[in-house]
Amino acid sequence: KTAALVLVCDMLKGILPLALADHLTASPELVAFTALAALLGHNYSLFLGFKGGKGVATGLGLFLYLLPLGALVGFGIWLVVVLITRYVSLGSILGALGAAVTGFILPYPLPYALFGLLACGFVILRHKANIGRLLNGTESKIKPGGAAAAVPKGQKEAPALKNEVKPEDDKKTASFQTNHTPAAKTEENNFK
């Protein structure tokens, strides 16, 4: 739930400024400049010491507004790549490339297509460490059914996390919770 909320908020950081710029001006150049400013503001936030996200979700919002079919193509590529490889970073990079190329193939204003190419470059730049891990075979994969976990090359499952609850621990936890609730303590005290 939290991840979905963050995704929507990051996308809105791209969509809302563009909607305002588009409402105030008919200039594709100014709207594309606003898109660049939104992307830079997300990736190099003043409030976070000029650090920020990788620009994928905000970029998706920008693409949805400027190059909607490009966003659809990029999302399709991302989905297929993630389903096949389980690498979100690889899907993000290839999806951004696909969306950017679509901006030049379809009849979008040139400033929008140029923004798409520049945004793709930012996504790739922000994934520099991921690209290194992909090349080394140490990039985290999404586990079938959910969260990302480091799956070393040649290993089918991710190693257990230090704080991961094992089935036998579940029983201990349930027993602890049952015997150590305030009500249980009160009953224990009544019998002493």
Secondary structure, DSSP 8 states (H G I E B T S, - for coil): -HHHHHHHHHHHHHHHHHHHHHHH---HHHHHHHHHHHHHHHHTBGGGTSB---SHHHHHHHHHHH-HHHHHHHHHHHHHHHHHH--HHHHHHHHHHHHHHHHHHTT--HHHHHHHHHHHHHHHHHTHHHHHHHHHT---EE-TTS-EE---TT-SS----TT---HHHHHHHHHHHHHTSHHHHHHHHHT-
